[in-house]
Amino acid sequence: MRLGVIWVLLALWAVAVALSVNAMFQPPTGDGFARGLNRIEGFLGFQAAALVIALIVLSVRGWAEARWLRRLTLVPILLALALVLLVGGIILYAIVMDG
């Protein structure tokens, strides 16, 4: 039962990530300054959902008996951390290069 919960959570996380990537390829809506914000809003919304699922996966990591499955449960949180570092690095680069 516990093993099935881990796989379901990993599948939900993968779906949330796929939906966030799909949101970036939607046609932009709106006019003027806000044109295209629907894509960013969709991406960040689904990434937030993926982060919550990744934290849940991390909390049930101890249920996995196999070493490879415990390592696999680290993938969602590591990818979320990589995304946060990437966005933070881009923001920092923009601030430094502006001055």
Jmol script that loads the backbone (N, CA, C; Angstrom):
load data "model"
ATOM      1  N   MET A   1       0.819  -1.194   0.000  1.00  0.00           N
ATOM      2  CA  MET A   1       0.000   0.000   0.000  1.00  0.00           C
ATOM      3  C   MET A   1       0.864   1.260   0.000  1.00  0.00           C
ATOM      4  N   ARG A   2       1.878   1.293   0.872  1.00  0.00           N
ATOM      5  CA  ARG A   2       2.732   2.469   0.965  1.00  0.00           C
ATOM      6  C   ARG A   2       3.508   2.695  -0.324  1.00  0.00           C
ATOM      7  N   LEU A   3       3.954   1.620  -0.930  1.00  0.00           N
ATOM      8  CA  LEU A   3       4.699   1.728  -2.182  1.00  0.00           C
ATOM      9  C   LEU A   3       3.821   2.312  -3.279  1.00  0.00           C
ATOM     10  N   GLY A   4       2.558   1.934  -3.296  1.00  0.00           N
ATOM     11  CA  GLY A   4       1.628   2.476  -4.280  1.00  0.00           C
ATOM     12  C   GLY A   4       1.399   3.964  -4.094  1.00  0.00           C
ATOM     13  N   VAL A   5       1.380   4.419  -2.846  1.00  0.00           N
ATOM     14  CA  VAL A   5       1.198   5.845  -2.568  1.00  0.00           C
ATOM     15  C   VAL A   5       2.371   6.641  -3.134  1.00  0.00           C
ATOM     16  N   ILE A   6       3.579   6.126  -2.970  1.00  0.00           N
ATOM     17  CA  ILE A   6       4.761   6.815  -3.500  1.00  0.00           C
ATOM     18  C   ILE A   6       4.663   6.940  -5.010  1.00  0.00           C
ATOM     19  N   TRP A   7       4.287   5.863  -5.688  1.00  0.00           N
ATOM     20  CA  TRP A   7       4.195   5.901  -7.150  1.00  0.00           C
ATOM     21  C   TRP A   7       3.093   6.844  -7.619  1.00  0.00           C
ATOM     22  N   VAL A   8       1.980   6.872  -6.914  1.00  0.00           N
ATOM     23  CA  VAL A   8       0.892   7.789  -7.276  1.00  0.00           C
ATOM     24  C   VAL A   8       1.341   9.235  -7.098  1.00  0.00           C
ATOM     25  N   LEU A   9       2.037   9.525  -5.993  1.00  0.00           N
ATOM     26  CA  LEU A   9       2.535  10.880  -5.769  1.00  0.00           C
ATOM     27  C   LEU A   9       3.556  11.284  -6.833  1.00  0.00           C
ATOM     28  N   LEU A  10       4.437  10.363  -7.205  1.00  0.00           N
ATOM     29  CA  LEU A  10       5.404  10.669  -8.263  1.00  0.00           C
ATOM     30  C   LEU A  10       4.711  10.910  -9.596  1.00  0.00           C
ATOM     31  N   ALA A  11       3.666  10.156  -9.871  1.00  0.00           N
ATOM     32  CA  ALA A  11       2.910  10.367 -11.111  1.00  0.00           C
ATOM     33  C   ALA A  11       2.192  11.712 -11.090  1.00  0.00           C
ATOM     34  N   LEU A  12       1.603  12.073  -9.954  1.00  0.00           N
ATOM     35  CA  LEU A  12       0.946  13.383  -9.832  1.00  0.00           C
ATOM     36  C   LEU A  12       1.945  14.516 -10.012  1.00  0.00           C
ATOM     37  N   TRP A  13       3.132  14.351  -9.450  1.00  0.00           N
ATOM     38  CA  TRP A  13       4.163  15.359  -9.612  1.00  0.00           C
ATOM     39  C   TRP A  13       4.548  15.507 -11.088  1.00  0.00           C
ATOM     40  N   ALA A  14       4.712  14.389 -11.780  1.00  0.00           N
ATOM     41  CA  ALA A  14       5.065  14.432 -13.197  1.00  0.00           C
ATOM     42  C   ALA A  14       3.968  15.108 -14.019  1.00  0.00           C
ATOM     43  N   VAL A  15       2.718  14.855 -13.685  1.00  0.00           N
ATOM     44  CA  VAL A  15       1.606  15.505 -14.388  1.00  0.00           C
ATOM     45  C   VAL A  15       1.620  17.009 -14.142  1.00  0.00           C
ATOM     46  N   ALA A  16       1.869  17.427 -12.902  1.00  0.00           N
ATOM     47  CA  ALA A  16       1.915  18.859 -12.593  1.00  0.00           C
ATOM     48  C   ALA A  16       3.049  19.552 -13.339  1.00  0.00           C
ATOM     49  N   VAL A  17       4.193  18.901 -13.434  1.00  0.00           N
ATOM     50  CA  VAL A  17       5.317  19.476 -14.175  1.00  0.00           C
ATOM     51  C   VAL A  17       4.993  19.547 -15.668  1.00  0.00           C
ATOM     52  N   ALA A  18       4.391  18.494 -16.197  1.00  0.00           N
ATOM     53  CA  ALA A  18       4.020  18.498 -17.612  1.00  0.00           C
ATOM     54  C   ALA A  18       2.997  19.588 -17.920  1.00  0.00           C
ATOM     55  N   LEU A  19       2.044  19.783 -17.038  1.00  0.00           N
ATOM     56  CA  LEU A  19       1.054  20.845 -17.239  1.00  0.00           C
ATOM     57  C   LEU A  19       1.687  22.227 -17.155  1.00  0.00           C
ATOM     58  N   SER A  20       2.695  22.387 -16.306  1.00  0.00           N
ATOM     59  CA  SER A  20       3.360  23.684 -16.216  1.00  0.00           C
ATOM     60  C   SER A  20       4.144  23.983 -17.487  1.00  0.00           C
ATOM     61  N   VAL A  21       4.773  22.976 -18.055  1.00  0.00           N
ATOM     62  CA  VAL A  21       5.484  23.173 -19.322  1.00  0.00           C
ATOM     63  C   VAL A  21       4.478  23.454 -20.436  1.00  0.00           C
ATOM     64  N   ASN A  22       3.365  22.763 -20.427  1.00  0.00           N
ATOM     65  CA  ASN A  22       2.325  22.981 -21.429  1.00  0.00           C
ATOM     66  C   ASN A  22       1.760  24.400 -21.335  1.00  0.00           C
ATOM     67  N   ALA A  23       1.689  24.948 -20.141  1.00  0.00           N
ATOM     68  CA  ALA A  23       1.152  26.303 -19.973  1.00  0.00           C
ATOM     69  C   ALA A  23       2.026  27.338 -20.674  1.00  0.00           C
ATOM     70  N   MET A  24       3.303  27.069 -20.794  1.00  0.00           N
ATOM     71  CA  MET A  24       4.194  28.027 -21.443  1.00  0.00           C
ATOM     72  C   MET A  24       3.985  28.070 -22.955  1.00  0.00           C
ATOM     73  N   PHE A  25       3.359  27.080 -23.521  1.00  0.00           N
ATOM     74  CA  PHE A  25       3.142  27.031 -24.963  1.00  0.00           C
ATOM     75  C   PHE A  25       1.727  27.447 -25.369  1.00  0.00           C
ATOM     76  N   GLN A  26       0.971  27.974 -24.416  1.00  0.00           N
ATOM     77  CA  GLN A  26      -0.363  28.477 -24.727  1.00  0.00           C
ATOM     78  C   GLN A  26      -0.240  29.826 -25.436  1.00  0.00           C
ATOM     79  N   PRO A  27      -1.187  30.166 -26.276  1.00  0.00           N
ATOM     80  CA  PRO A  27      -1.119  31.486 -26.920  1.00  0.00           C
ATOM     81  C   PRO A  27      -1.320  32.597 -25.888  1.00  0.00           C
ATOM     82  N   PRO A  28      -0.581  33.696 -26.027  1.00  0.00           N
ATOM     83  CA  PRO A  28      -0.730  34.785 -25.058  1.00  0.00           C
ATOM     84  C   PRO A  28      -2.079  35.472 -25.193  1.00  0.00           C
ATOM     85  N   THR A  29      -2.636  35.871 -24.068  1.00  0.00           N
ATOM     86  CA  THR A  29      -3.899  36.604 -24.056  1.00  0.00           C
ATOM     87  C   THR A  29      -3.673  37.945 -23.387  1.00  0.00           C
ATOM     88  N   GLY A  30      -4.620  38.839 -23.550  1.00  0.00           N
ATOM     89  CA  GLY A  30      -4.528  40.158 -22.943  1.00  0.00           C
ATOM     90  C   GLY A  30      -3.944  41.177 -23.901  1.00  0.00           C
ATOM     91  N   ASP A  31      -3.926  42.414 -23.442  1.00  0.00           N
ATOM     92  CA  ASP A  31      -3.399  43.508 -24.249  1.00  0.00           C
ATOM     93  C   ASP A  31      -2.375  44.294 -23.452  1.00  0.00           C
ATOM     94  N   GLY A  32      -1.483  44.938 -24.153  1.00  0.00           N
ATOM     95  CA  GLY A  32      -0.538  45.845 -23.526  1.00  0.00           C
ATOM     96  C   GLY A  32       0.457  45.138 -22.623  1.00  0.00           C
ATOM     97  N   PHE A  33       0.673  45.732 -21.460  1.00  0.00           N
ATOM     98  CA  PHE A  33       1.681  45.240 -20.526  1.00  0.00           C
ATOM     99  C   PHE A  33       1.383  43.823 -20.027  1.00  0.00           C
ATOM    100  N   ALA A  34       0.123  43.509 -19.843  1.00  0.00           N
ATOM    101  CA  ALA A  34      -0.256  42.217 -19.276  1.00  0.00           C
ATOM    102  C   ALA A  34      -0.372  41.108 -20.318  1.00  0.00           C
ATOM    103  N   ARG A  35      -0.054  41.390 -21.568  1.00  0.00           N
ATOM    104  CA  ARG A  35      -0.170  40.358 -22.604  1.00  0.00           C
ATOM    105  C   ARG A  35       0.823  39.229 -22.329  1.00  0.00           C
ATOM    106  N   GLY A  36       0.323  38.033 -22.269  1.00  0.00           N
ATOM    107  CA  GLY A  36       1.156  36.863 -22.048  1.00  0.00           C
ATOM    108  C   GLY A  36       1.308  36.454 -20.602  1.00  0.00           C
ATOM    109  N   LEU A  37       0.731  37.197 -19.680  1.00  0.00           N
ATOM    110  CA  LEU A  37       0.849  36.823 -18.272  1.00  0.00           C
ATOM    111  C   LEU A  37       0.103  35.531 -17.957  1.00  0.00           C
ATOM    112  N   ASN A  38      -0.843  35.156 -18.819  1.00  0.00           N
ATOM    113  CA  ASN A  38      -1.550  33.896 -18.590  1.00  0.00           C
ATOM    114  C   ASN A  38      -0.578  32.715 -18.636  1.00  0.00           C
ATOM    115  N   ARG A  39       0.443  32.806 -19.473  1.00  0.00           N
ATOM    116  CA  ARG A  39       1.414  31.710 -19.570  1.00  0.00           C
ATOM    117  C   ARG A  39       2.274  31.632 -18.310  1.00  0.00           C
ATOM    118  N   ILE A  40       2.717  32.779 -17.816  1.00  0.00           N
ATOM    119  CA  ILE A  40       3.543  32.789 -16.614  1.00  0.00           C
ATOM    120  C   ILE A  40       2.722  32.347 -15.404  1.00  0.00           C
ATOM    121  N   GLU A  41       1.479  32.820 -15.345  1.00  0.00           N
ATOM    122  CA  GLU A  41       0.601  32.441 -14.238  1.00  0.00           C
ATOM    123  C   GLU A  41       0.352  30.932 -14.228  1.00  0.00           C
ATOM    124  N   GLY A  42       0.108  30.351 -15.396  1.00  0.00           N
ATOM    125  CA  GLY A  42      -0.103  28.907 -15.469  1.00  0.00           C
ATOM    126  C   GLY A  42       1.139  28.134 -15.081  1.00  0.00           C
ATOM    127  N   PHE A  43       2.300  28.580 -15.583  1.00  0.00           N
ATOM    128  CA  PHE A  43       3.553  27.900 -15.264  1.00  0.00           C
ATOM    129  C   PHE A  43       3.816  27.922 -13.766  1.00  0.00           C
ATOM    130  N   LEU A  44       3.741  29.107 -13.163  1.00  0.00           N
ATOM    131  CA  LEU A  44       4.036  29.215 -11.735  1.00  0.00           C
ATOM    132  C   LEU A  44       2.987  28.515 -10.874  1.00  0.00           C
ATOM    133  N   GLY A  45       1.738  28.529 -11.312  1.00  0.00           N
ATOM    134  CA  GLY A  45       0.699  27.834 -10.556  1.00  0.00           C
ATOM    135  C   GLY A  45       0.910  26.332 -10.518  1.00  0.00           C
ATOM    136  N   PHE A  46       1.200  25.753 -11.671  1.00  0.00           N
ATOM    137  CA  PHE A  46       1.434  24.311 -11.702  1.00  0.00           C
ATOM    138  C   PHE A  46       2.761  23.940 -11.042  1.00  0.00           C
ATOM    139  N   GLN A  47       3.755  24.831 -11.115  1.00  0.00           N
ATOM    140  CA  GLN A  47       5.012  24.563 -10.415  1.00  0.00           C
ATOM    141  C   GLN A  47       4.822  24.629  -8.902  1.00  0.00           C
ATOM    142  N   ALA A  48       3.949  25.502  -8.442  1.00  0.00           N
ATOM    143  CA  ALA A  48       3.643  25.549  -7.005  1.00  0.00           C
ATOM    144  C   ALA A  48       2.979  24.246  -6.558  1.00  0.00           C
ATOM    145  N   ALA A  49       2.059  23.751  -7.384  1.00  0.00           N
ATOM    146  CA  ALA A  49       1.420  22.468  -7.070  1.00  0.00           C
ATOM    147  C   ALA A  49       2.454  21.341  -7.081  1.00  0.00           C
ATOM    148  N   ALA A  50       3.368  21.380  -8.048  1.00  0.00           N
ATOM    149  CA  ALA A  50       4.419  20.355  -8.126  1.00  0.00           C
ATOM    150  C   ALA A  50       5.331  20.435  -6.907  1.00  0.00           C
ATOM    151  N   LEU A  51       5.593  21.645  -6.412  1.00  0.00           N
ATOM    152  CA  LEU A  51       6.427  21.797  -5.221  1.00  0.00           C
ATOM    153  C   LEU A  51       5.751  21.200  -3.992  1.00  0.00           C
ATOM    154  N   VAL A  52       4.465  21.426  -3.851  1.00  0.00           N
ATOM    155  CA  VAL A  52       3.729  20.847  -2.713  1.00  0.00           C
ATOM    156  C   VAL A  52       3.779  19.322  -2.787  1.00  0.00           C
ATOM    157  N   ILE A  53       3.564  18.777  -3.967  1.00  0.00           N
ATOM    158  CA  ILE A  53       3.623  17.315  -4.130  1.00  0.00           C
ATOM    159  C   ILE A  53       5.031  16.816  -3.856  1.00  0.00           C
ATOM    160  N   ALA A  54       6.062  17.567  -4.297  1.00  0.00           N
ATOM    161  CA  ALA A  54       7.447  17.160  -4.048  1.00  0.00           C
ATOM    162  C   ALA A  54       7.751  17.128  -2.554  1.00  0.00           C
ATOM    163  N   LEU A  55       7.214  18.079  -1.812  1.00  0.00           N
ATOM    164  CA  LEU A  55       7.418  18.078  -0.360  1.00  0.00           C
ATOM    165  C   LEU A  55       6.718  16.894   0.297  1.00  0.00           C
ATOM    166  N   ILE A  56       5.553  16.535  -0.207  1.00  0.00           N
ATOM    167  CA  ILE A  56       4.856  15.354   0.320  1.00  0.00           C
ATOM    168  C   ILE A  56       5.647  14.093  -0.003  1.00  0.00           C
ATOM    169  N   VAL A  57       6.160  14.007  -1.224  1.00  0.00           N
ATOM    170  CA  VAL A  57       6.989  12.853  -1.605  1.00  0.00           C
ATOM    171  C   VAL A  57       8.207  12.769  -0.696  1.00  0.00           C
ATOM    172  N   LEU A  58       8.814  13.904  -0.405  1.00  0.00           N
ATOM    173  CA  LEU A  58       9.976  13.912   0.482  1.00  0.00           C
ATOM    174  C   LEU A  58       9.607  13.443   1.888  1.00  0.00           C
ATOM    175  N   SER A  59       8.405  13.783   2.337  1.00  0.00           N
ATOM    176  CA  SER A  59       8.000  13.382   3.691  1.00  0.00           C
ATOM    177  C   SER A  59       7.696  11.888   3.794  1.00  0.00           C
ATOM    178  N   VAL A  60       7.291  11.260   2.690  1.00  0.00           N
ATOM    179  CA  VAL A  60       7.002   9.817   2.728  1.00  0.00           C
ATOM    180  C   VAL A  60       8.170   9.006   2.179  1.00  0.00           C
ATOM    181  N   ARG A  61       9.314   9.640   2.035  1.00  0.00           N
ATOM    182  CA  ARG A  61      10.500   8.988   1.477  1.00  0.00           C
ATOM    183  C   ARG A  61      10.911   7.757   2.285  1.00  0.00           C
ATOM    184  N   GLY A  62      10.727   7.805   3.581  1.00  0.00           N
ATOM    185  CA  GLY A  62      11.118   6.698   4.443  1.00  0.00           C
ATOM    186  C   GLY A  62      10.307   5.431   4.232  1.00  0.00           C
ATOM    187  N   TRP A  63       9.181   5.540   3.550  1.00  0.00           N
ATOM    188  CA  TRP A  63       8.358   4.354   3.297  1.00  0.00           C
ATOM    189  C   TRP A  63       9.012   3.415   2.293  1.00  0.00           C
ATOM    190  N   ALA A  64       9.871   3.945   1.460  1.00  0.00           N
ATOM    191  CA  ALA A  64      10.497   3.123   0.424  1.00  0.00           C
ATOM    192  C   ALA A  64      11.586   2.265   1.050  1.00  0.00           C
ATOM    193  N   GLU A  65      11.543   0.977   0.763  1.00  0.00           N
ATOM    194  CA  GLU A  65      12.548   0.068   1.298  1.00  0.00           C
ATOM    195  C   GLU A  65      13.759  -0.030   0.385  1.00  0.00           C
ATOM    196  N   ALA A  66      13.546   0.083  -0.904  1.00  0.00           N
ATOM    197  CA  ALA A  66      14.645  -0.050  -1.854  1.00  0.00           C
ATOM    198  C   ALA A  66      15.435   1.260  -1.929  1.00  0.00           C
ATOM    199  N   ARG A  67      16.734   1.131  -2.024  1.00  0.00           N
ATOM    200  CA  ARG A  67      17.601   2.307  -2.078  1.00  0.00           C
ATOM    201  C   ARG A  67      17.341   3.135  -3.339  1.00  0.00           C
ATOM    202  N   TRP A  68      17.113   2.465  -4.462  1.00  0.00           N
ATOM    203  CA  TRP A  68      16.897   3.193  -5.714  1.00  0.00           C
ATOM    204  C   TRP A  68      15.602   4.002  -5.658  1.00  0.00           C
ATOM    205  N   LEU A  69      14.601   3.493  -4.953  1.00  0.00           N
ATOM    206  CA  LEU A  69      13.343   4.228  -4.848  1.00  0.00           C
ATOM    207  C   LEU A  69      13.489   5.428  -3.905  1.00  0.00           C
ATOM    208  N   ARG A  70      14.273   5.267  -2.844  1.00  0.00           N
ATOM    209  CA  ARG A  70      14.536   6.413  -1.969  1.00  0.00           C
ATOM    210  C   ARG A  70      15.272   7.505  -2.731  1.00  0.00           C
ATOM    211  N   ARG A  71      16.188   7.119  -3.586  1.00  0.00           N
ATOM    212  CA  ARG A  71      16.892   8.116  -4.405  1.00  0.00           C
ATOM    213  C   ARG A  71      15.956   8.742  -5.421  1.00  0.00           C
ATOM    214  N   LEU A  72      15.057   7.963  -5.971  1.00  0.00           N
ATOM    215  CA  LEU A  72      14.103   8.485  -6.943  1.00  0.00           C
ATOM    216  C   LEU A  72      13.174   9.521  -6.305  1.00  0.00           C
ATOM    217  N   THR A  73      12.860   9.349  -5.036  1.00  0.00           N
ATOM    218  CA  THR A  73      11.978  10.308  -4.364  1.00  0.00           C
ATOM    219  C   THR A  73      12.665  11.654  -4.115  1.00  0.00           C
ATOM    220  N   LEU A  74      13.968  11.718  -4.294  1.00  0.00           N
ATOM    221  CA  LEU A  74      14.678  12.993  -4.164  1.00  0.00           C
ATOM    222  C   LEU A  74      14.606  13.826  -5.438  1.00  0.00           C
ATOM    223  N   VAL A  75      14.294  13.214  -6.562  1.00  0.00           N
ATOM    224  CA  VAL A  75      14.294  13.913  -7.850  1.00  0.00           C
ATOM    225  C   VAL A  75      13.332  15.103  -7.856  1.00  0.00           C
ATOM    226  N   PRO A  76      12.084  14.972  -7.415  1.00  0.00           N
ATOM    227  CA  PRO A  76      11.182  16.126  -7.478  1.00  0.00           C
ATOM    228  C   PRO A  76      11.675  17.342  -6.692  1.00  0.00           C
ATOM    229  N   ILE A  77      12.163  17.134  -5.491  1.00  0.00           N
ATOM    230  CA  ILE A  77      12.591  18.282  -4.684  1.00  0.00           C
ATOM    231  C   ILE A  77      13.882  18.871  -5.224  1.00  0.00           C
ATOM    232  N   LEU A  78      14.758  18.042  -5.772  1.00  0.00           N
ATOM    233  CA  LEU A  78      15.991  18.569  -6.355  1.00  0.00           C
ATOM    234  C   LEU A  78      15.705  19.388  -7.606  1.00  0.00           C
ATOM    235  N   LEU A  79      14.761  18.956  -8.413  1.00  0.00           N
ATOM    236  CA  LEU A  79      14.390  19.739  -9.594  1.00  0.00           C
ATOM    237  C   LEU A  79      13.698  21.039  -9.203  1.00  0.00           C
ATOM    238  N   ALA A  80      12.892  21.010  -8.158  1.00  0.00           N
ATOM    239  CA  ALA A  80      12.263  22.244  -7.676  1.00  0.00           C
ATOM    240  C   ALA A  80      13.325  23.211  -7.153  1.00  0.00           C
ATOM    241  N   LEU A  81      14.302  22.703  -6.432  1.00  0.00           N
ATOM    242  CA  LEU A  81      15.393  23.538  -5.939  1.00  0.00           C
ATOM    243  C   LEU A  81      16.201  24.113  -7.103  1.00  0.00           C
ATOM    244  N   ALA A  82      16.443  23.303  -8.129  1.00  0.00           N
ATOM    245  CA  ALA A  82      17.169  23.784  -9.305  1.00  0.00           C
ATOM    246  C   ALA A  82      16.400  24.903  -9.996  1.00  0.00           C
ATOM    247  N   LEU A  83      15.086  24.785 -10.082  1.00  0.00           N
ATOM    248  CA  LEU A  83      14.275  25.833 -10.704  1.00  0.00           C
ATOM    249  C   LEU A  83      14.336  27.129  -9.891  1.00  0.00           C
ATOM    250  N   VAL A  84      14.258  27.020  -8.582  1.00  0.00           N
ATOM    251  CA  VAL A  84      14.338  28.211  -7.725  1.00  0.00           C
ATOM    252  C   VAL A  84      15.700  28.878  -7.878  1.00  0.00           C
ATOM    253  N   LEU A  85      16.776  28.080  -7.896  1.00  0.00           N
ATOM    254  CA  LEU A  85      18.109  28.644  -8.069  1.00  0.00           C
ATOM    255  C   LEU A  85      18.281  29.273  -9.448  1.00  0.00           C
ATOM    256  N   LEU A  86      17.711  28.667 -10.471  1.00  0.00           N
ATOM    257  CA  LEU A  86      17.799  29.216 -11.819  1.00  0.00           C
ATOM    258  C   LEU A  86      17.084  30.563 -11.911  1.00  0.00           C
ATOM    259  N   VAL A  87      15.881  30.635 -11.403  1.00  0.00           N
ATOM    260  CA  VAL A  87      15.124  31.892 -11.443  1.00  0.00           C
ATOM    261  C   VAL A  87      15.829  32.953 -10.593  1.00  0.00           C
ATOM    262  N   GLY A  88      16.307  32.564  -9.425  1.00  0.00           N
ATOM    263  CA  GLY A  88      17.050  33.513  -8.587  1.00  0.00           C
ATOM    264  C   GLY A  88      18.320  33.998  -9.267  1.00  0.00           C
ATOM    265  N   GLY A  89      19.012  33.114  -9.960  1.00  0.00           N
ATOM    266  CA  GLY A  89      20.213  33.501 -10.687  1.00  0.00           C
ATOM    267  C   GLY A  89      19.910  34.448 -11.824  1.00  0.00           C
ATOM    268  N   ILE A  90      18.806  34.223 -12.527  1.00  0.00           N
ATOM    269  CA  ILE A  90      18.414  35.118 -13.608  1.00  0.00           C
ATOM    270  C   ILE A  90      18.057  36.502 -13.061  1.00  0.00           C
ATOM    271  N   ILE A  91      17.354  36.538 -11.947  1.00  0.00           N
ATOM    272  CA  ILE A  91      17.008  37.819 -11.330  1.00  0.00           C
ATOM    273  C   ILE A  91      18.272  38.542 -10.868  1.00  0.00           C
ATOM    274  N   LEU A  92      19.187  37.820 -10.227  1.00  0.00           N
ATOM    275  CA  LEU A  92      20.434  38.421  -9.776  1.00  0.00           C
ATOM    276  C   LEU A  92      21.256  38.932 -10.963  1.00  0.00           C
ATOM    277  N   TYR A  93      21.309  38.165 -12.037  1.00  0.00           N
ATOM    278  CA  TYR A  93      22.024  38.593 -13.236  1.00  0.00           C
ATOM    279  C   TYR A  93      21.423  39.870 -13.806  1.00  0.00           C
ATOM    280  N   ALA A  94      20.102  39.932 -13.835  1.00  0.00           N
ATOM    281  CA  ALA A  94      19.433  41.126 -14.362  1.00  0.00           C
ATOM    282  C   ALA A  94      19.714  42.343 -13.489  1.00  0.00           C
ATOM    283  N   ILE A  95      19.772  42.159 -12.173  1.00  0.00           N
ATOM    284  CA  ILE A  95      20.049  43.272 -11.273  1.00  0.00           C
ATOM    285  C   ILE A  95      21.488  43.746 -11.448  1.00  0.00           C
ATOM    286  N   VAL A  96      22.423  42.815 -11.523  1.00  0.00           N
ATOM    287  CA  VAL A  96      23.841  43.178 -11.641  1.00  0.00           C
ATOM    288  C   VAL A  96      24.124  43.830 -12.993  1.00  0.00           C
ATOM    289  N   MET A  97      23.567  43.313 -14.063  1.00  0.00           N
ATOM    290  CA  MET A  97      23.856  43.841 -15.392  1.00  0.00           C
ATOM    291  C   MET A  97      23.126  45.158 -15.649  1.00  0.00           C
ATOM    292  N   ASP A  98      22.123  45.476 -14.878  1.00  0.00           N
ATOM    293  CA  ASP A  98      21.383  46.726 -15.070  1.00  0.00           C
ATOM    294  C   ASP A  98      22.198  47.918 -14.575  1.00  0.00           C
ATOM    295  N   GLY A  99      22.998  47.717 -13.525  1.00  0.00           N
ATOM    296  CA  GLY A  99      23.745  48.815 -12.913  1.00  0.00           C
ATOM    297  C   GLY A  99      25.012  49.024 -13.575  1.00  0.00           C
TER     298      GLY A  99
END
end "model"
wireframe off; spacefill off
backbone 0.3
color backbone group
